[in-house]
Every structure is written in structure tokens, then in C-alpha cells.
């Protein structure tokens, strides 16, 4: 049986926490930041936990995470 390959695009975007949850960065923080408030940009800085509905798919995409 050959080795399974990780989807590299997903591997760069998701990390596993100590408790086994998937951590991701939030969207909407790349450009057009002038119209966004400082509070919005500050909240977008913090990492988010991936929703439970997507975890099964993400574990399949990232077998060695």
C-alpha cells in the first residue's frame, strides 16, 4: 500500500491543537482594510477552531496531521 498524500493547500492552512481540534486563520484580513474598523481587524487576527461539520473531511484530506 503506498503512502497517502496530504493536500498541501490544506496542510498550510490548518494546524492541530493539543486537544485534537483543527485551528485555522480567519478570512477577510488580506486587503480592503481601510473600510474595516480596528475592532473587526483585531478580531480577525485571532485563530478560529474549524467547525465540527468540516472536521471529518479535513482529517481525510490531512491523514498525517
Jmol script that loads the backbone (N, CA, C; Angstrom):
load data "model"
ATOM      1  N   UNK A   1       0.849  -1.195   0.000  1.00  0.00           N
ATOM      2  CA  UNK A   1       0.000   0.000   0.000  1.00  0.00           C
ATOM      3  C   UNK A   1       0.887   1.248   0.000  1.00  0.00           C
ATOM      4  N   UNK A   2       0.707   2.141  -0.961  1.00  0.00           N
ATOM      5  CA  UNK A   2       1.527   3.355  -0.983  1.00  0.00           C
ATOM      6  C   UNK A   2       1.111   4.331   0.112  1.00  0.00           C
ATOM      7  N   UNK A   3       2.009   5.245   0.359  1.00  0.00           N
ATOM      8  CA  UNK A   3       1.712   6.275   1.355  1.00  0.00           C
ATOM      9  C   UNK A   3       0.588   7.181   0.858  1.00  0.00           C
ATOM     10  N   UNK A   4      -0.240   7.639   1.791  1.00  0.00           N
ATOM     11  CA  UNK A   4      -1.288   8.597   1.433  1.00  0.00           C
ATOM     12  C   UNK A   4      -0.669   9.987   1.366  1.00  0.00           C
ATOM     13  N   UNK A   5      -1.175  10.805   0.464  1.00  0.00           N
ATOM     14  CA  UNK A   5      -0.653  12.157   0.323  1.00  0.00           C
ATOM     15  C   UNK A   5      -1.576  13.157   1.011  1.00  0.00           C
ATOM     16  N   UNK A   6      -0.955  14.109   1.700  1.00  0.00           N
ATOM     17  CA  UNK A   6      -1.713  15.216   2.273  1.00  0.00           C
ATOM     18  C   UNK A   6      -1.975  16.237   1.188  1.00  0.00           C
ATOM     19  N   UNK A   7      -3.139  16.891   1.259  1.00  0.00           N
ATOM     20  CA  UNK A   7      -3.413  18.016   0.372  1.00  0.00           C
ATOM     21  C   UNK A   7      -2.626  19.201   0.906  1.00  0.00           C
ATOM     22  N   UNK A   8      -1.613  19.621   0.157  1.00  0.00           N
ATOM     23  CA  UNK A   8      -0.673  20.629   0.645  1.00  0.00           C
ATOM     24  C   UNK A   8      -1.332  21.978   0.898  1.00  0.00           C
ATOM     25  N   UNK A   9      -2.338  22.323   0.104  1.00  0.00           N
ATOM     26  CA  UNK A   9      -3.041  23.597   0.312  1.00  0.00           C
ATOM     27  C   UNK A   9      -3.707  23.608   1.683  1.00  0.00           C
ATOM     28  N   UNK A  10      -4.280  22.482   2.078  1.00  0.00           N
ATOM     29  CA  UNK A  10      -4.932  22.383   3.392  1.00  0.00           C
ATOM     30  C   UNK A  10      -3.899  22.285   4.509  1.00  0.00           C
ATOM     31  N   UNK A  11      -2.780  21.626   4.241  1.00  0.00           N
ATOM     32  CA  UNK A  11      -1.744  21.454   5.270  1.00  0.00           C
ATOM     33  C   UNK A  11      -1.142  22.794   5.679  1.00  0.00           C
ATOM     34  N   UNK A  12      -1.109  23.753   4.728  1.00  0.00           N
ATOM     35  CA  UNK A  12      -0.572  25.070   5.043  1.00  0.00           C
ATOM     36  C   UNK A  12      -1.554  25.919   5.833  1.00  0.00           C
ATOM     37  N   UNK A  13      -2.838  25.583   5.771  1.00  0.00           N
ATOM     38  CA  UNK A  13      -3.870  26.419   6.373  1.00  0.00           C
ATOM     39  C   UNK A  13      -4.371  25.928   7.717  1.00  0.00           C
ATOM     40  N   UNK A  14      -4.179  24.662   8.040  1.00  0.00           N
ATOM     41  CA  UNK A  14      -4.725  24.085   9.262  1.00  0.00           C
ATOM     42  C   UNK A  14      -3.626  23.510  10.140  1.00  0.00           C
ATOM     43  N   UNK A  15      -3.776  23.699  11.443  1.00  0.00           N
ATOM     44  CA  UNK A  15      -2.861  23.106  12.426  1.00  0.00           C
ATOM     45  C   UNK A  15      -3.708  22.395  13.470  1.00  0.00           C
ATOM     46  N   UNK A  16      -3.129  21.405  14.106  1.00  0.00           N
ATOM     47  CA  UNK A  16      -3.826  20.643  15.130  1.00  0.00           C
ATOM     48  C   UNK A  16      -3.463  21.193  16.503  1.00  0.00           C
ATOM     49  N   UNK A  17      -4.470  21.394  17.343  1.00  0.00           N
ATOM     50  CA  UNK A  17      -4.217  21.866  18.698  1.00  0.00           C
ATOM     51  C   UNK A  17      -3.881  20.677  19.592  1.00  0.00           C
ATOM     52  N   UNK A  18      -3.503  20.949  20.821  1.00  0.00           N
ATOM     53  CA  UNK A  18      -3.156  19.889  21.758  1.00  0.00           C
ATOM     54  C   UNK A  18      -4.322  18.977  22.076  1.00  0.00           C
ATOM     55  N   UNK A  19      -5.535  19.534  22.067  1.00  0.00           N
ATOM     56  CA  UNK A  19      -6.723  18.732  22.386  1.00  0.00           C
ATOM     57  C   UNK A  19      -7.283  18.023  21.157  1.00  0.00           C
ATOM     58  N   UNK A  20      -6.649  18.195  19.997  1.00  0.00           N
ATOM     59  CA  UNK A  20      -7.070  17.479  18.804  1.00  0.00           C
ATOM     60  C   UNK A  20      -8.010  18.252  17.895  1.00  0.00           C
ATOM     61  N   UNK A  21      -8.256  19.524  18.189  1.00  0.00           N
ATOM     62  CA  UNK A  21      -9.120  20.332  17.336  1.00  0.00           C
ATOM     63  C   UNK A  21      -8.291  20.939  16.206  1.00  0.00           C
ATOM     64  N   UNK A  22      -8.964  21.306  15.124  1.00  0.00           N
ATOM     65  CA  UNK A  22      -8.290  21.924  13.988  1.00  0.00           C
ATOM     66  C   UNK A  22      -8.367  23.439  14.113  1.00  0.00           C
ATOM     67  N   UNK A  23      -7.209  24.078  14.043  1.00  0.00           N
ATOM     68  CA  UNK A  23      -7.113  25.531  14.152  1.00  0.00           C
ATOM     69  C   UNK A  23      -6.901  26.108  12.759  1.00  0.00           C
ATOM     70  N   UNK A  24      -7.579  27.223  12.482  1.00  0.00           N
ATOM     71  CA  UNK A  24      -7.457  27.873  11.178  1.00  0.00           C
ATOM     72  C   UNK A  24      -7.413  29.381  11.386  1.00  0.00           C
ATOM     73  N   UNK A  25      -6.923  30.087  10.366  1.00  0.00           N
ATOM     74  CA  UNK A  25      -6.944  31.541  10.434  1.00  0.00           C
ATOM     75  C   UNK A  25      -8.223  32.043   9.784  1.00  0.00           C
ATOM     76  N   UNK A  26      -8.659  33.230  10.172  1.00  0.00           N
ATOM     77  CA  UNK A  26      -9.916  33.782   9.675  1.00  0.00           C
ATOM     78  C   UNK A  26      -9.714  34.485   8.335  1.00  0.00           C
ATOM     79  N   UNK A  27     -10.787  34.572   7.584  1.00  0.00           N
ATOM     80  CA  UNK A  27     -10.770  35.233   6.271  1.00  0.00           C
ATOM     81  C   UNK A  27     -11.017  36.732   6.429  1.00  0.00           C
ATOM     82  N   UNK A  28     -10.962  37.454   5.313  1.00  0.00           N
ATOM     83  CA  UNK A  28     -11.255  38.894   5.225  1.00  0.00           C
ATOM     84  C   UNK A  28     -10.204  39.768   5.895  1.00  0.00           C
ATOM     85  N   UNK A  29      -8.955  39.325   5.984  1.00  0.00           N
ATOM     86  CA  UNK A  29      -7.905  40.123   6.611  1.00  0.00           C
ATOM     87  C   UNK A  29      -6.771  40.419   5.631  1.00  0.00           C
ATOM     88  N   UNK A  30      -6.990  40.219   4.333  1.00  0.00           N
ATOM     89  CA  UNK A  30      -5.910  40.362   3.360  1.00  0.00           C
ATOM     90  C   UNK A  30      -5.855  41.736   2.720  1.00  0.00           C
ATOM     91  N   UNK A  31      -6.987  42.255   2.248  1.00  0.00           N
ATOM     92  CA  UNK A  31      -6.975  43.551   1.559  1.00  0.00           C
ATOM     93  C   UNK A  31      -8.303  44.255   1.799  1.00  0.00           C
ATOM     94  N   UNK A  32      -8.408  45.478   1.313  1.00  0.00           N
ATOM     95  CA  UNK A  32      -9.559  46.375   1.554  1.00  0.00           C
ATOM     96  C   UNK A  32      -9.763  46.534   3.064  1.00  0.00           C
ATOM     97  N   UNK A  33      -8.691  46.902   3.752  1.00  0.00           N
ATOM     98  CA  UNK A  33      -8.744  47.011   5.206  1.00  0.00           C
ATOM     99  C   UNK A  33      -9.106  48.419   5.675  1.00  0.00           C
ATOM    100  N   UNK A  34      -9.136  49.384   4.763  1.00  0.00           N
ATOM    101  CA  UNK A  34      -9.399  50.764   5.181  1.00  0.00           C
ATOM    102  C   UNK A  34     -10.831  50.949   5.651  1.00  0.00           C
ATOM    103  N   UNK A  35     -11.766  50.222   5.059  1.00  0.00           N
ATOM    104  CA  UNK A  35     -13.172  50.382   5.448  1.00  0.00           C
ATOM    105  C   UNK A  35     -13.560  49.509   6.649  1.00  0.00           C
ATOM    106  N   UNK A  36     -12.668  48.655   7.084  1.00  0.00           N
ATOM    107  CA  UNK A  36     -12.947  47.805   8.250  1.00  0.00           C
ATOM    108  C   UNK A  36     -12.481  48.507   9.512  1.00  0.00           C
ATOM    109  N   UNK A  37     -13.260  48.353  10.568  1.00  0.00           N
ATOM    110  CA  UNK A  37     -12.920  49.024  11.827  1.00  0.00           C
ATOM    111  C   UNK A  37     -11.750  48.311  12.499  1.00  0.00           C
ATOM    112  N   UNK A  38     -11.128  49.017  13.432  1.00  0.00           N
ATOM    113  CA  UNK A  38      -9.992  48.449  14.161  1.00  0.00           C
ATOM    114  C   UNK A  38     -10.435  47.229  14.966  1.00  0.00           C
ATOM    115  N   UNK A  39     -11.647  47.282  15.497  1.00  0.00           N
ATOM    116  CA  UNK A  39     -12.180  46.157  16.279  1.00  0.00           C
ATOM    117  C   UNK A  39     -12.343  44.917  15.403  1.00  0.00           C
ATOM    118  N   UNK A  40     -12.855  45.102  14.194  1.00  0.00           N
ATOM    119  CA  UNK A  40     -13.028  43.980  13.270  1.00  0.00           C
ATOM    120  C   UNK A  40     -11.687  43.360  12.915  1.00  0.00           C
ATOM    121  N   UNK A  41     -10.717  44.215  12.594  1.00  0.00           N
ATOM    122  CA  UNK A  41      -9.393  43.707  12.212  1.00  0.00           C
ATOM    123  C   UNK A  41      -8.703  43.011  13.370  1.00  0.00           C
ATOM    124  N   UNK A  42      -8.903  43.524  14.582  1.00  0.00           N
ATOM    125  CA  UNK A  42      -8.323  42.903  15.775  1.00  0.00           C
ATOM    126  C   UNK A  42      -8.924  41.521  16.008  1.00  0.00           C
ATOM    127  N   UNK A  43     -10.224  41.386  15.801  1.00  0.00           N
ATOM    128  CA  UNK A  43     -10.883  40.088  15.999  1.00  0.00           C
ATOM    129  C   UNK A  43     -10.509  39.083  14.908  1.00  0.00           C
ATOM    130  N   UNK A  44     -10.190  39.570  13.723  1.00  0.00           N
ATOM    131  CA  UNK A  44      -9.781  38.675  12.638  1.00  0.00           C
ATOM    132  C   UNK A  44      -8.381  38.121  12.850  1.00  0.00           C
ATOM    133  N   UNK A  45      -7.603  38.753  13.710  1.00  0.00           N
ATOM    134  CA  UNK A  45      -6.238  38.298  13.994  1.00  0.00           C
ATOM    135  C   UNK A  45      -6.208  36.953  14.713  1.00  0.00           C
ATOM    136  N   UNK A  46      -7.179  36.732  15.577  1.00  0.00           N
ATOM    137  CA  UNK A  46      -7.176  35.539  16.426  1.00  0.00           C
ATOM    138  C   UNK A  46      -7.518  34.293  15.605  1.00  0.00           C
ATOM    139  N   UNK A  47      -6.882  33.175  15.892  1.00  0.00           N
ATOM    140  CA  UNK A  47      -7.228  31.951  15.166  1.00  0.00           C
ATOM    141  C   UNK A  47      -8.597  31.435  15.583  1.00  0.00           C
ATOM    142  N   UNK A  48      -9.228  30.676  14.691  1.00  0.00           N
ATOM    143  CA  UNK A  48     -10.545  30.110  14.954  1.00  0.00           C
ATOM    144  C   UNK A  48     -10.444  28.594  14.920  1.00  0.00           C
ATOM    145  N   UNK A  49     -11.407  27.934  15.533  1.00  0.00           N
ATOM    146  CA  UNK A  49     -11.471  26.476  15.510  1.00  0.00           C
ATOM    147  C   UNK A  49     -12.394  26.069  14.369  1.00  0.00           C
ATOM    148  N   UNK A  50     -11.986  25.071  13.599  1.00  0.00           N
ATOM    149  CA  UNK A  50     -12.782  24.604  12.475  1.00  0.00           C
ATOM    150  C   UNK A  50     -14.086  24.012  12.980  1.00  0.00           C
ATOM    151  N   UNK A  51     -15.164  24.266  12.251  1.00  0.00           N
ATOM    152  CA  UNK A  51     -16.486  23.789  12.629  1.00  0.00           C
ATOM    153  C   UNK A  51     -16.536  22.266  12.619  1.00  0.00           C
ATOM    154  N   UNK A  52     -17.342  21.713  13.511  1.00  0.00           N
ATOM    155  CA  UNK A  52     -17.413  20.258  13.674  1.00  0.00           C
ATOM    156  C   UNK A  52     -17.909  19.555  12.410  1.00  0.00           C
ATOM    157  N   UNK A  53     -18.710  20.241  11.602  1.00  0.00           N
ATOM    158  CA  UNK A  53     -19.230  19.622  10.379  1.00  0.00           C
ATOM    159  C   UNK A  53     -18.141  19.378   9.346  1.00  0.00           C
ATOM    160  N   UNK A  54     -17.036  20.138   9.410  1.00  0.00           N
ATOM    161  CA  UNK A  54     -15.949  20.012   8.431  1.00  0.00           C
ATOM    162  C   UNK A  54     -14.785  19.162   8.915  1.00  0.00           C
ATOM    163  N   UNK A  55     -14.770  18.802  10.188  1.00  0.00           N
ATOM    164  CA  UNK A  55     -13.609  18.126  10.761  1.00  0.00           C
ATOM    165  C   UNK A  55     -13.363  16.769  10.109  1.00  0.00           C
ATOM    166  N   UNK A  56     -14.429  16.008   9.857  1.00  0.00           N
ATOM    167  CA  UNK A  56     -14.279  14.678   9.266  1.00  0.00           C
ATOM    168  C   UNK A  56     -13.619  14.767   7.888  1.00  0.00           C
ATOM    169  N   UNK A  57     -14.049  15.729   7.089  1.00  0.00           N
ATOM    170  CA  UNK A  57     -13.471  15.929   5.758  1.00  0.00           C
ATOM    171  C   UNK A  57     -12.011  16.344   5.856  1.00  0.00           C
ATOM    172  N   UNK A  58     -11.712  17.249   6.782  1.00  0.00           N
ATOM    173  CA  UNK A  58     -10.351  17.749   6.920  1.00  0.00           C
ATOM    174  C   UNK A  58      -9.394  16.652   7.393  1.00  0.00           C
ATOM    175  N   UNK A  59      -9.853  15.775   8.260  1.00  0.00           N
ATOM    176  CA  UNK A  59      -8.994  14.669   8.728  1.00  0.00           C
ATOM    177  C   UNK A  59      -8.698  13.708   7.576  1.00  0.00           C
ATOM    178  N   UNK A  60      -9.638  13.580   6.647  1.00  0.00           N
ATOM    179  CA  UNK A  60      -9.426  12.714   5.474  1.00  0.00           C
ATOM    180  C   UNK A  60      -8.411  13.345   4.515  1.00  0.00           C
ATOM    181  N   UNK A  61      -8.489  14.673   4.373  1.00  0.00           N
ATOM    182  CA  UNK A  61      -7.579  15.397   3.481  1.00  0.00           C
ATOM    183  C   UNK A  61      -6.160  15.423   4.057  1.00  0.00           C
ATOM    184  N   UNK A  62      -6.070  15.462   5.394  1.00  0.00           N
ATOM    185  CA  UNK A  62      -4.775  15.541   6.083  1.00  0.00           C
ATOM    186  C   UNK A  62      -4.558  14.277   6.928  1.00  0.00           C
ATOM    187  N   UNK A  63      -4.160  13.175   6.310  1.00  0.00           N
ATOM    188  CA  UNK A  63      -4.063  11.919   7.059  1.00  0.00           C
ATOM    189  C   UNK A  63      -2.962  11.893   8.110  1.00  0.00           C
ATOM    190  N   UNK A  64      -1.916  12.690   7.958  1.00  0.00           N
ATOM    191  CA  UNK A  64      -0.785  12.634   8.898  1.00  0.00           C
ATOM    192  C   UNK A  64      -0.742  13.834   9.841  1.00  0.00           C
ATOM    193  N   UNK A  65      -1.862  14.521   9.986  1.00  0.00           N
ATOM    194  CA  UNK A  65      -1.902  15.688  10.853  1.00  0.00           C
ATOM    195  C   UNK A  65      -1.921  15.280  12.314  1.00  0.00           C
TER     196      UNK A  65
END
end "model"
wireframe off; spacefill off
backbone 0.3
color backbone group
